[in-house]
Structures are given as structure tokens and as C-alpha cells.
Amino acid sequence: MNPRELALIRSWIQGISWDVIGEMYLDDADRNEVMRAVRQLREKLARKAQQLGLDADAKLWEQEREYSQEWMNRALKSVDTLKSKPDPRPQSEDHYNRWLPQQISARLASVKKIKTLADLAAFINQQGGVWWKKVPNLGKQSAEAIHDFFLASEIDLGVSLDLSSKKGTDLDVVVVSNRIAPLERFTPPAHLTGETGTNRAPIERCRIDARNDYESIMAWLSLWDEDTSTHRAYRKEAERFLLWAILEKRKALSSITTPDCAEYRRFLADPQPADRWIGKPAPRWTPEWRPLKGPLKPSSIRQTEVILSGLCEWLVRQRYLDSNPFSGLSTQGYGRRTNSTDRLLSPALWQQISTFAENQANNVALTESQRNDFRRTAFILKFAYQTGLRLHEMTKAKIGDLKQVSSFDGDQWWMDVIGKGNKHREIPISPNLMEGINAHLRDRKLGPVGYVSEGTPIIGKLRGESREALSESGLYQKLKGFFEDAASEVAGKDPLAAEKLKLASTHWLRHTHGSHAVANGVPLAIVRDNMGHSNIATTSIYVHTDRDERYKAMLGLSDKEKAS
């Protein structure tokens, strides 16, 4: 489990509410999504406990939670125990029910001669591609799951499935070769394994048990659980890069240079020859499998470079590589994972990006279209920051949701919001935000509030049909692109701030709204109502007073030491 997953499951054990868990660890996911995430983590813990032979721990995670201090202590201890133990590796003589899902194991039990994983592999190879038809009630999907397990565990088990000689099968495997094939099925030419790579550090200094590039990649991938999305994403990127290095550059991965990395960037934008590299989604073990579905977008290419730079940087630290070839590329940067309470912009950084957006909106060096785009971005930033709305709430906001209310202090503007769970709330709209809304309407060639259709989206498209809303993905990508531009702007003076901006997203603005409001003395109950939290405990994650006071106190101690 990664740190976020560990924090999530521990919060659930300790009885933290679903809403708070969603706000802290799952980008404000709804209750059903949080419950599903917890269920998946429990299944993962139960599976690992079962594979380690820890029956009591497995039973703990398979059963429903108990609301007692004794159960909480046992569960927390179990998490620590399982976290401390390395992931178990299957052995050929293990009983299959230790490694395969319970439903599949129950089907296999009807075949008496199958007891171990070795027995199962022998049975499959003997029966051929449609072996699963010999097992009562076992379907093709379950057969593919078993096949995937054997492919992933081939090295540990020392056995493999060979169905290629059987006729009439759609389960044929890809023969291990030096052609396009998944990482676990690919064998490079002997002179391109990386054992003598030109960027290899002295072998006697290497800190990992890796003789070649494949083994070094596997050592890096072992840092993450195999069934996590992180492991799959990182494997995909390492796999593509290794295949490209060998098949296109005729180089070992450990011989790749910075100019090669720049060429790889261009390759990802236009993978050629397309028939070799691009294909429709297909199982990894079929001949139709290809590393790419098509050209990558610039944002995806940047993400690829971040991951591969992380791989190479780790290999440098392990003294497998002498240098990181990606470090010479422009616009590189990758940062640590952030806790949910860190996913906010400080007042100073918020002011910096707001000023940057305003300056770009008035930059005469840009085209009128570009300036309009930055004016809209500046408005979106202000709208998100002042309202604290979720992404989907912003894109659904309509002019008709605004209403003017008279009070003793003069007229006020409020907006009706339908949030999570179809809950209604009202949020105040400041006079300067109303000015921003009307200015954005003018940029879209529309009249001001009161003179435009109530169905007009508050945030809309600038080109085409100006009465159409900007989509959720469009708004998200617009702000992600802006944060990257802002990161480049501040990188020279504040590289740490630049790294933070590269991680920022629309949800950071919601966190920033809540944190800044609390820091400015707005009562928690008001912040709760404004953000649409059902429980004030959720809102309390924006209270950083204790941490801030601790920092100031220790900073004072440091200042006294300097003075003495």
C-alpha cells in the first residue's frame, strides 16, 4: 500500500466519517466511492494475509468492522504487521487457493488431480487453449485471470503456460522474443541487455541485485504493490521506453543519452512506424498487443518524462546508472506526493498566480484570442477561490442561480448551489465577483446579469456557441495548463513553488478557499455551510492553527539561538 492508502484505511479503522475521508484522501469523493475504496483496501489486506498464512488477520479483514477499542487496536496492529512484511511470492508447490480468488478456487476444486499451482499449469498445458471447458462452471474470463497470474508469476514459479501448439484457441501466448512484446515476454538481443551499457556506473558499486536493464526496472517496480494503479502506470512507461530504446535506437536502456530522450519525446507525439507501435486495446499475452493506443498529448508526454526521470534518478542513487539522461531535458520536474492538507496555495503563492493571470490577460505581446483566454482563466481562478465550489458545481452554475436579496446593509448577491447528494445551499457572491461575472459575459458577447438568459452558464466557451458551458474536463485541463505556465514563470525565483504548482489542480482551489477562510477568522460553521459539508468535522481539516503555532514557536527558538 502507498502512504495515502495506509492513511485512508487507518482513518476508517479509527471511525472517521466517510465525508471526512473523502475530503482528505480522495479528492472529495462521495460516500459510495469512499466505501468502495475501503472495501478494495480490505480485500487487498485480506489477500496478503491469506498469502502469508496469517489466517487470523485474513479473517479480520473479511468480516465487518466492530465498534470497539479492542477491535480497533487489533486492526491497526494488523495493518502495521502486513505493511512490515514483504509481498509474498508464489511457489509452484503452493496450493492454488492461496493465490487465486475464492470463486475460481471453488470451481477448480472439482478437478481432483489439481492440488498445487504446478498441477494447474500441467493441466492447462496438457488440455490446450480451451482447457477451461474441462472445468465445470469455469468461464473464459476466469481462465484469462488464471493465465494472467501465471504470466506475472512465471519467474517465481519456474513454470509457464505454453498453449501456442494447440489448435482452435484464442488463448495463445506470445512467444518470448525480441519483437514487440510486453516486458515479461520480451528478450532483447544479448548485446542490448544493458550488462555493458555506456551509462552504467561501476558494477562493484551497484546497490541493487541487477545485472541488466530488465532486472533494474523490476527492482524499481518492486517498490509498489503489483495490483496498484501506480505499479501498472510505471510498468507501462518503463516498458515502452525499454522497447523503443532497443527496437528503434538499437541501444540498451543504460546507453540512452539526453538527445535520445528528446527524440523519444518526439516519438511519443508521433509513434512511427504506427503498425508496429499502435494498436487497439488487447490482452498482454496476445499477438495483437501494442505499447500505444495512439499519439500522446503534451500533458501525457510530460507525465511520461516525469516517471522515467524518476526511474533513472532512482537508478543513479542505486549506482546502477552513472547519470540521469532526462535531467538535461527542458521543463522537467516532479514532486513528492502531498497530503490533502498540503494541497493548497499559500496567500503569497495565490497572489503570485493571480497577478500572473492578470498580467497575461493584458499582455500586448499576446494575440487578442490569447488575452481573452487568460482573462477567462483569471475569472475562473477568482470564481473558484471566492466560492469554494467543486469542479462539477462550477461547470453547472447558471446565471439563473444568482439572486439579489435586500438587507439592512444594502443589496446582496447569493447563488443557489445543488451539491453532492442533491443538497441545496446558498453561497454569497461579492460585488467584485459580480463584476468579474459580467466582464466574462461581455467577453462572450453577452449582456450582463439581468439581461441574459437564466440558462446561460456562468463559465462558458469563448469561441463557437458562447452560451455553452465549459465542460468539466475542459475546465480541469484549462487550469492544469495554467498552473504549468505559472510554474514556468516562478521556477527561476522559487523552484519549490514551481514544483507545487505542477501538482496543483482545480480541487486545490477549493482547499485554498477553505484554508484561507479559516485562517482569516471565518467561523467553522460558516465555512462548513459555504462549502456544503454535512459534518463540521470535514471542515476542520482546514484548521492549521496548531501546526502554524508550532512552527512559529520553534522558529522563535531558532531566532533566540542565533542571537545568543
C-alpha positions as CSV (number, residue, x, y, z in Angstrom):
1,M,0.0,0.0,0.0
2,N,1.1,3.5,-0.7
3,P,1.1,6.2,2.1
4,R,-2.3,7.6,1.0
5,E,-3.9,4.2,1.1
6,L,-2.4,3.5,4.6
7,A,-3.7,6.8,5.9
8,L,-7.1,6.1,4.4
9,I,-7.6,2.7,5.9
10,R,-6.3,3.8,9.3
11,S,-8.8,6.7,9.3
12,W,-11.6,4.2,8.6
13,I,-10.4,1.9,11.4
14,Q,-10.5,4.9,13.8
15,G,-14.1,5.7,12.9
16,I,-13.5,8.8,10.9
17,S,-16.6,9.7,8.9
18,W,-17.0,8.8,5.2
19,D,-17.2,12.5,4.3
20,V,-14.0,13.4,6.1
21,I,-12.1,10.5,4.5
22,G,-13.4,11.5,1.1
23,E,-12.3,15.1,1.6
24,M,-8.9,14.2,3.0
25,Y,-7.8,11.4,0.8
26,L,-10.0,11.0,-2.3
27,D,-10.4,14.5,-3.7
28,D,-13.9,15.0,-2.2
29,A,-15.3,11.7,-3.4
30,D,-18.8,10.8,-2.4
31,R,-19.7,8.3,0.2
32,N,-20.2,5.4,-2.2
33,E,-16.8,6.0,-3.8
34,V,-15.1,6.1,-0.3
35,M,-16.9,2.9,0.7
36,R,-15.8,1.2,-2.4
37,A,-12.2,2.3,-1.9
38,V,-12.2,1.0,1.7
39,R,-13.7,-2.3,0.6
40,Q,-10.9,-2.7,-2.0
41,L,-8.2,-2.0,0.6
42,R,-9.8,-4.5,3.0
43,E,-9.7,-7.1,0.2
44,K,-6.1,-6.3,-0.5
45,L,-5.2,-6.7,3.2
46,A,-7.2,-10.0,3.4
47,R,-5.5,-11.4,0.3
48,K,-2.0,-10.5,1.6
49,A,-2.7,-12.0,5.0
50,Q,-4.0,-15.2,3.3
51,Q,-0.9,-15.5,1.1
52,L,1.3,-15.1,4.2
53,G,-0.6,-17.7,6.1
54,L,-1.9,-15.2,8.7
55,D,-5.4,-16.7,9.0
56,A,-6.5,-14.5,11.9
57,D,-5.6,-11.3,10.1
58,A,-7.3,-12.6,6.9
59,K,-10.5,-13.3,8.9
60,L,-10.3,-9.8,10.5
61,W,-10.4,-8.1,7.1
62,E,-13.0,-10.4,5.6
63,Q,-15.5,-9.7,8.4
64,E,-17.4,-6.5,9.0
65,R,-15.8,-4.0,11.3
66,E,-16.6,-3.9,15.0
67,Y,-17.0,-0.7,17.0
68,S,-14.8,-1.4,20.0
69,Q,-11.4,-0.2,21.2
70,E,-10.2,-3.8,21.2
71,W,-11.1,-4.4,17.5
72,M,-9.5,-1.0,16.6
73,N,-6.3,-2.0,18.3
74,R,-6.2,-5.4,16.5
75,A,-6.9,-3.8,13.1
76,L,-4.2,-1.1,13.5
77,K,-1.8,-3.8,14.6
78,S,-2.7,-6.0,11.6
79,V,-2.1,-3.1,9.2
80,D,1.4,-2.5,10.7
81,T,2.2,-6.2,10.6
82,L,1.1,-6.6,6.9
83,K,2.9,-3.4,6.0
84,S,6.1,-4.6,7.5
85,K,6.2,-7.8,5.6
86,P,7.4,-8.1,2.0
87,D,4.9,-9.2,-0.5
88,P,4.8,-13.0,-0.7
89,R,5.9,-14.8,-3.8
90,P,4.1,-17.8,-5.1
91,Q,5.9,-21.2,-5.2
92,S,5.0,-24.0,-7.6
93,E,4.1,-26.3,-4.7
94,D,1.7,-23.9,-3.1
95,H,-2.0,-24.8,-3.1
96,Y,-3.8,-22.8,-5.8
97,N,-6.4,-21.5,-3.3
98,R,-3.7,-19.5,-1.6
99,W,-3.3,-17.3,-4.7
100,L,-6.4,-17.4,-6.8
101,P,-9.8,-15.8,-5.9
102,Q,-12.1,-17.9,-3.8
103,Q,-14.7,-18.2,-6.6
104,I,-12.2,-19.6,-9.1
105,S,-10.7,-21.9,-6.5
106,A,-14.1,-23.3,-5.8
107,R,-14.5,-24.2,-9.5
108,L,-11.1,-25.8,-9.7
109,A,-11.8,-28.0,-6.6
110,S,-14.0,-30.2,-8.9
111,V,-10.8,-31.4,-10.7
112,K,-9.4,-33.8,-8.1
113,K,-5.9,-34.1,-9.6
114,I,-5.2,-30.4,-9.3
115,K,-3.8,-29.5,-5.9
116,T,-0.9,-27.2,-6.5
117,L,0.0,-24.4,-8.9
118,A,2.3,-26.8,-10.6
119,D,-0.6,-29.2,-11.1
120,L,-2.7,-26.5,-12.5
121,A,0.0,-25.4,-15.0
122,A,0.5,-29.0,-16.1
123,F,-3.3,-29.5,-16.6
124,I,-3.6,-26.3,-18.6
125,N,-0.6,-27.2,-20.9
126,Q,-2.0,-30.7,-21.4
127,Q,-5.5,-29.6,-22.3
128,G,-4.6,-26.7,-24.5
129,G,-6.2,-23.4,-25.3
130,V,-9.7,-24.3,-24.3
131,W,-8.6,-26.1,-21.1
132,W,-11.2,-24.2,-19.1
133,K,-14.0,-26.1,-20.8
134,K,-12.8,-29.2,-18.9
135,V,-13.5,-27.5,-15.6
136,P,-17.3,-27.4,-14.7
137,N,-18.7,-23.8,-14.4
138,L,-15.3,-22.2,-15.1
139,G,-15.7,-19.5,-17.7
140,K,-13.3,-17.8,-20.2
141,Q,-12.9,-14.7,-18.1
142,S,-11.7,-16.8,-15.1
143,A,-9.4,-18.7,-17.4
144,E,-7.8,-15.4,-18.5
145,A,-7.4,-14.3,-14.9
146,I,-5.5,-17.5,-14.2
147,H,-3.4,-17.1,-17.3
148,D,-2.5,-13.5,-16.2
149,F,-1.5,-14.8,-12.8
150,F,0.9,-17.3,-14.4
151,L,2.4,-14.7,-16.7
152,A,3.0,-12.4,-13.8
153,S,4.5,-15.2,-11.6
154,E,6.5,-17.1,-14.2
155,I,9.9,-16.2,-12.8
156,D,8.8,-17.1,-9.2
157,L,7.1,-20.3,-10.1
158,G,9.6,-21.6,-12.6
159,V,6.7,-22.9,-14.7
160,S,5.0,-21.4,-17.7
161,L,1.9,-21.9,-19.9
162,D,2.5,-23.0,-23.5
163,L,-0.7,-23.0,-25.5
164,S,0.8,-22.0,-28.8
165,S,0.9,-25.5,-30.2
166,K,-2.8,-26.1,-29.6
167,K,-5.3,-25.5,-32.4
168,G,-8.5,-23.6,-32.3
169,T,-7.6,-21.4,-29.3
170,D,-7.8,-17.8,-28.7
171,L,-5.6,-18.0,-25.6
172,D,-2.3,-18.5,-27.5
173,V,0.5,-16.7,-25.8
174,V,3.2,-14.5,-27.3
175,V,6.4,-16.5,-27.6
176,V,9.3,-14.8,-25.8
177,S,11.1,-12.9,-28.5
178,N,13.0,-9.7,-29.4
179,R,10.0,-8.4,-31.3
180,I,7.2,-6.1,-29.8
181,A,6.1,-7.9,-26.7
182,P,5.2,-7.0,-23.1
183,L,8.0,-6.5,-20.6
184,E,7.6,-10.0,-19.1
185,R,7.7,-11.7,-22.5
186,F,10.4,-9.6,-24.2
187,T,14.0,-10.9,-24.5
188,P,16.5,-8.4,-26.0
189,P,19.5,-9.3,-28.1
190,A,22.4,-10.3,-25.9
191,H,24.4,-7.2,-26.8
192,L,21.5,-4.9,-25.8
193,T,20.6,-6.3,-22.3
194,G,22.5,-3.4,-20.7
195,E,25.1,-5.5,-19.0
196,T,27.7,-3.3,-20.7
197,G,25.7,-0.1,-21.1
198,T,27.7,3.0,-21.7
199,N,25.9,4.9,-18.9
200,R,26.4,2.1,-16.4
201,A,28.1,3.0,-13.1
202,P,30.9,0.8,-11.9
203,I,29.3,-2.6,-11.3
204,E,31.1,-3.1,-7.9
205,R,29.3,0.0,-6.6
206,C,25.8,-1.1,-7.6
207,R,23.4,-1.3,-4.6
208,I,20.7,-3.5,-6.2
209,D,20.9,-7.1,-7.4
210,A,20.5,-6.2,-11.1
211,R,22.8,-7.5,-13.8
212,N,20.9,-5.9,-16.7
213,D,18.3,-3.2,-17.6
214,Y,15.3,-5.5,-17.2
215,E,16.3,-6.5,-13.7
216,S,17.0,-2.9,-12.8
217,I,13.5,-1.9,-13.9
218,M,11.9,-4.8,-12.0
219,A,13.9,-3.7,-8.9
220,W,12.4,-0.2,-9.3
221,L,8.8,-1.6,-9.9
222,S,9.1,-3.7,-6.8
223,L,8.8,-0.5,-4.7
224,W,5.0,-0.6,-5.4
225,D,2.4,-3.2,-5.0
226,E,1.8,-5.1,-8.2
227,D,-2.0,-4.7,-8.1
228,T,-1.9,-0.9,-7.7
229,S,-2.6,1.6,-10.5
230,T,0.8,3.2,-9.7
231,H,2.6,0.0,-10.5
232,R,0.7,-0.5,-13.7
233,A,1.3,3.0,-14.9
234,Y,5.0,2.9,-14.1
235,R,5.4,-0.5,-15.7
236,K,3.7,0.8,-18.8
237,E,6.1,3.7,-19.1
238,A,9.3,1.7,-18.4
239,E,8.1,-1.0,-20.8
240,R,7.5,1.5,-23.7
241,F,10.9,3.2,-23.1
242,L,12.9,-0.1,-23.0
243,L,11.2,-1.4,-26.2
244,W,11.8,1.9,-28.0
245,A,15.4,2.0,-26.9
246,I,16.2,-1.5,-28.2
247,L,13.9,-1.7,-31.3
248,E,14.2,1.8,-32.6
249,K,17.5,3.1,-31.3
250,R,19.3,-0.3,-31.2
251,K,20.6,0.8,-27.8
252,A,20.4,-0.7,-24.3
253,L,18.3,1.5,-21.9
254,S,21.5,2.1,-19.9
255,S,23.2,3.5,-23.0
256,I,20.5,6.1,-23.7
257,T,21.6,9.8,-23.8
258,T,19.8,13.1,-23.3
259,P,19.4,13.7,-27.1
260,D,17.9,10.2,-27.3
261,C,15.4,11.3,-24.6
262,A,14.5,14.3,-26.7
263,E,14.0,12.0,-29.7
264,Y,11.7,9.8,-27.5
265,R,9.6,12.8,-26.7
266,R,9.1,13.4,-30.4
267,F,8.4,9.7,-30.9
268,L,5.6,9.7,-28.4
269,A,3.9,12.6,-30.2
270,D,4.0,10.7,-33.5
271,P,4.8,6.9,-32.9
272,Q,6.2,5.5,-36.2
273,P,6.0,3.0,-37.7
274,A,2.5,3.1,-36.5
275,D,1.7,-0.5,-37.3
276,R,4.5,-1.7,-35.0
277,W,3.7,0.6,-32.0
278,I,0.0,1.4,-32.1
279,G,-2.9,-1.0,-31.7
280,K,-6.4,-1.4,-30.2
281,P,-6.5,-2.5,-26.5
282,A,-5.7,-6.2,-26.3
283,P,-4.7,-8.6,-23.6
284,R,-0.9,-8.5,-22.9
285,W,-0.4,-12.1,-23.8
286,T,-1.9,-11.9,-27.3
287,P,0.0,-11.1,-30.6
288,E,-2.3,-8.1,-31.1
289,W,-0.9,-6.3,-28.0
290,R,0.9,-3.0,-28.7
291,P,2.5,-0.5,-26.3
292,L,0.5,2.5,-27.5
293,K,-3.1,3.3,-28.5
294,G,-2.1,6.4,-30.4
295,P,0.0,9.6,-30.2
296,L,0.2,11.1,-26.7
297,K,-0.9,14.6,-25.7
298,P,1.7,17.0,-24.5
299,S,0.4,16.7,-20.9
300,S,0.8,12.9,-21.1
301,I,4.3,13.2,-22.6
302,R,5.3,15.4,-19.7
303,Q,3.9,12.9,-17.3
304,T,5.9,10.1,-19.1
305,E,9.1,12.1,-18.7
306,V,8.4,12.7,-15.0
307,I,8.0,9.0,-14.4
308,L,11.0,8.0,-16.5
309,S,13.2,10.7,-14.9
310,G,12.1,9.3,-11.6
311,L,13.2,5.8,-12.7
312,C,16.6,7.0,-13.9
313,E,17.2,9.1,-10.9
314,W,16.5,6.1,-8.6
315,L,18.9,4.0,-10.7
316,V,21.6,6.7,-10.3
317,R,21.0,6.7,-6.5
318,Q,21.3,2.9,-6.5
319,R,24.6,3.3,-8.5
320,Y,23.3,1.3,-11.4
321,L,23.4,4.3,-13.8
322,D,26.1,6.9,-13.9
323,S,23.8,9.8,-14.7
324,N,20.1,10.6,-15.4
325,P,19.7,11.3,-19.2
326,F,16.4,13.0,-18.6
327,S,17.9,15.7,-16.3
328,G,19.2,17.6,-19.3
329,L,15.7,18.0,-20.8
330,S,13.8,21.3,-20.5
331,T,10.6,21.7,-18.5
332,Q,11.4,18.8,-16.3
333,G,10.1,18.4,-12.8
334,Y,8.4,16.0,-10.5
335,G,7.4,16.3,-6.9
336,R,6.5,14.4,-3.8
337,R,3.1,13.2,-3.0
338,T,1.2,15.7,-1.0
339,N,-1.1,15.3,1.9
340,S,-4.6,16.6,1.4
341,T,-4.0,19.5,3.9
342,D,-0.9,20.4,1.8
343,R,-2.9,20.7,-1.4
344,L,-3.4,24.4,-1.0
345,L,-1.7,27.6,-2.2
346,S,-0.2,29.9,0.4
347,P,-1.5,33.5,0.4
348,A,1.8,34.6,-1.2
349,L,1.6,32.0,-3.9
350,W,-2.0,32.6,-4.6
351,Q,-1.2,36.3,-5.1
352,Q,1.6,35.4,-7.5
353,I,-0.6,33.3,-9.8
354,S,-3.4,35.8,-9.7
355,T,-1.1,38.5,-10.7
356,F,0.4,36.3,-13.4
357,A,-3.0,35.6,-14.9
358,E,-4.0,39.3,-14.8
359,N,-0.7,40.3,-16.4
360,Q,-1.1,37.8,-19.2
361,A,-4.7,39.0,-19.8
362,N,-3.2,42.5,-20.5
363,N,0.0,41.3,-22.3
364,V,0.1,43.2,-25.6
365,A,2.6,40.7,-26.9
366,L,-0.1,38.1,-27.0
367,T,-2.9,37.8,-29.6
368,E,-6.4,39.1,-28.7
369,S,-7.6,35.5,-28.5
370,Q,-4.8,34.6,-26.1
371,R,-5.6,37.6,-23.9
372,N,-9.2,36.6,-23.8
373,D,-8.3,33.1,-22.8
374,F,-6.2,34.5,-19.9
375,R,-9.0,36.8,-18.9
376,R,-11.3,33.9,-18.6
377,T,-8.7,31.9,-16.6
378,A,-8.2,34.9,-14.2
379,F,-12.0,34.9,-13.7
380,I,-12.2,31.2,-13.2
381,L,-9.5,31.5,-10.5
382,K,-11.4,34.2,-8.7
383,F,-14.7,32.4,-9.0
384,A,-13.2,29.1,-7.7
385,Y,-11.3,30.9,-4.9
386,Q,-14.2,33.1,-3.6
387,T,-16.9,30.4,-3.8
388,G,-15.0,27.2,-2.9
389,L,-17.2,25.3,-5.4
390,R,-16.4,21.8,-6.6
391,L,-15.4,21.2,-10.2
392,H,-18.8,19.9,-11.3
393,E,-20.6,22.7,-9.3
394,M,-18.7,25.3,-11.2
395,T,-19.5,23.9,-14.6
396,K,-23.2,23.6,-13.7
397,A,-23.5,27.1,-12.4
398,K,-26.1,29.2,-14.3
399,I,-27.0,32.9,-14.4
400,G,-30.4,31.9,-13.1
401,D,-28.8,30.6,-9.9
402,L,-27.8,34.1,-8.9
403,K,-30.3,36.1,-6.9
404,Q,-30.3,39.6,-5.4
405,V,-31.5,40.0,-1.8
406,S,-32.2,43.2,0.1
407,S,-30.8,43.6,3.6
408,F,-30.2,46.4,6.1
409,D,-26.7,46.8,4.8
410,G,-27.9,47.1,1.2
411,D,-28.4,44.7,-1.6
412,Q,-26.6,41.3,-1.6
413,W,-26.0,38.7,-4.2
414,W,-26.3,35.0,-3.5
415,M,-26.1,31.9,-5.6
416,D,-28.1,28.7,-5.3
417,V,-25.9,25.5,-5.5
418,I,-27.0,21.9,-5.8
419,G,-24.1,19.9,-4.4
420,K,-23.3,16.3,-3.5
421,G,-26.3,14.2,-2.7
422,N,-28.6,16.8,-4.3
423,K,-28.2,19.0,-1.2
424,H,-29.1,22.7,-1.7
425,R,-27.1,25.5,-0.3
426,E,-26.6,29.2,-0.8
427,I,-23.3,31.0,-1.1
428,P,-22.6,34.7,-1.0
429,I,-21.3,36.5,-4.1
430,S,-19.1,39.5,-3.5
431,P,-19.5,42.8,-5.5
432,N,-16.1,42.3,-7.2
433,L,-17.0,38.8,-8.2
434,M,-20.3,40.0,-9.7
435,E,-18.1,42.5,-11.7
436,G,-16.0,39.5,-12.9
437,I,-19.1,37.6,-13.9
438,N,-20.4,40.5,-16.0
439,A,-16.9,41.0,-17.5
440,H,-16.8,37.4,-18.6
441,L,-20.2,37.7,-20.1
442,R,-19.0,40.7,-22.1
443,D,-16.0,38.7,-23.4
444,R,-18.6,36.2,-24.7
445,K,-20.5,38.9,-26.4
446,L,-23.4,38.6,-24.0
447,G,-25.3,41.1,-21.9
448,P,-24.8,41.5,-18.1
449,V,-26.7,39.6,-15.4
450,G,-30.4,40.6,-15.7
451,Y,-30.2,41.0,-19.4
452,V,-29.1,37.5,-20.4
453,S,-31.0,34.2,-20.3
454,E,-31.1,32.5,-16.9
455,G,-29.9,29.3,-18.5
456,T,-26.6,30.9,-19.6
457,P,-23.7,29.1,-17.9
458,I,-21.6,31.4,-15.6
459,I,-18.4,29.9,-17.1
460,G,-18.7,29.5,-20.8
461,K,-16.9,28.9,-24.1
462,L,-15.2,31.9,-25.7
463,R,-15.5,30.6,-29.3
464,G,-18.3,28.9,-31.1
465,E,-21.6,28.9,-29.2
466,S,-20.8,31.3,-26.3
467,R,-23.9,30.2,-24.4
468,E,-22.4,26.7,-24.0
469,A,-20.8,25.7,-20.7
470,L,-17.1,24.8,-20.5
471,S,-17.1,21.1,-19.7
472,E,-15.6,19.6,-16.6
473,S,-12.7,18.1,-18.5
474,G,-12.2,21.4,-20.4
475,L,-12.1,23.5,-17.2
476,Y,-9.9,21.0,-15.5
477,Q,-7.4,20.9,-18.4
478,K,-7.5,24.7,-18.7
479,L,-6.4,25.2,-15.1
480,K,-3.8,22.4,-15.3
481,G,-2.3,24.1,-18.3
482,F,-2.4,27.5,-16.5
483,F,-0.7,26.0,-13.4
484,E,2.1,24.6,-15.6
485,D,2.5,28.0,-17.3
486,A,2.6,29.7,-13.8
487,A,5.2,27.1,-12.6
488,S,7.5,28.0,-15.5
489,E,7.0,31.7,-14.6
490,V,8.1,31.3,-11.0
491,A,10.7,28.5,-11.5
492,G,13.7,30.8,-11.7
493,K,13.0,32.5,-8.4
494,D,11.2,29.8,-6.5
495,P,11.7,26.2,-7.8
496,L,9.9,24.7,-4.9
497,A,6.8,26.8,-5.6
498,A,7.1,25.8,-9.2
499,E,7.1,22.1,-8.2
500,K,4.0,22.7,-6.1
501,L,2.2,24.4,-9.0
502,K,2.9,21.5,-11.3
503,L,0.9,19.3,-8.9
504,A,-2.0,21.7,-8.5
505,S,-5.5,21.1,-9.8
506,T,-9.0,22.5,-9.6
507,H,-9.6,20.9,-6.2
508,W,-6.6,22.7,-4.8
509,L,-8.6,25.9,-5.2
510,R,-11.3,24.5,-3.0
511,H,-8.8,23.6,-0.3
512,T,-7.2,27.0,-0.7
513,H,-10.7,28.7,-0.2
514,G,-11.4,26.7,3.0
515,S,-8.0,27.1,4.5
516,H,-7.7,30.9,3.8
517,A,-11.2,31.5,5.1
518,V,-10.5,29.7,8.4
519,A,-7.1,31.5,8.7
520,N,-8.9,34.8,8.2
521,G,-11.2,34.1,11.2
522,V,-14.3,33.0,9.4
523,P,-16.2,30.7,11.9
524,L,-16.0,27.0,11.0
525,A,-19.8,26.7,10.9
526,I,-19.9,29.4,8.1
527,V,-17.1,27.7,6.2
528,R,-19.0,24.4,6.5
529,D,-22.2,25.8,5.1
530,N,-20.5,27.6,2.3
531,M,-18.6,24.5,1.2
532,G,-21.5,22.2,1.6
533,H,-20.1,19.9,4.2
534,S,-22.6,17.8,6.1
535,N,-20.3,17.5,9.1
536,I,-18.2,20.2,10.6
537,A,-15.5,17.6,11.2
538,T,-14.9,17.6,7.5
539,T,-14.4,21.4,7.6
540,S,-11.9,21.1,10.5
541,I,-9.3,19.7,8.1
542,Y,-8.8,23.3,7.1
543,V,-7.7,24.3,10.6
544,H,-3.9,24.6,10.6
545,T,-3.6,26.6,13.7
546,D,-1.8,24.0,15.8
547,R,0.8,23.3,13.1
548,D,1.2,27.1,12.4
549,E,1.7,27.9,16.0
550,R,4.2,25.0,16.5
551,Y,6.2,26.3,13.5
552,K,6.2,29.9,14.8
553,A,7.2,28.7,18.3
554,M,10.1,26.7,17.1
555,L,11.1,29.4,14.7
556,G,11.3,31.7,17.7
557,L,13.6,29.2,19.4
558,S,15.8,29.2,16.4
559,D,16.0,33.0,16.3
560,K,17.0,33.1,20.0
561,E,19.8,30.6,19.3
562,K,21.1,32.9,16.6
563,A,21.1,35.9,18.9
564,S,22.9,34.1,21.8
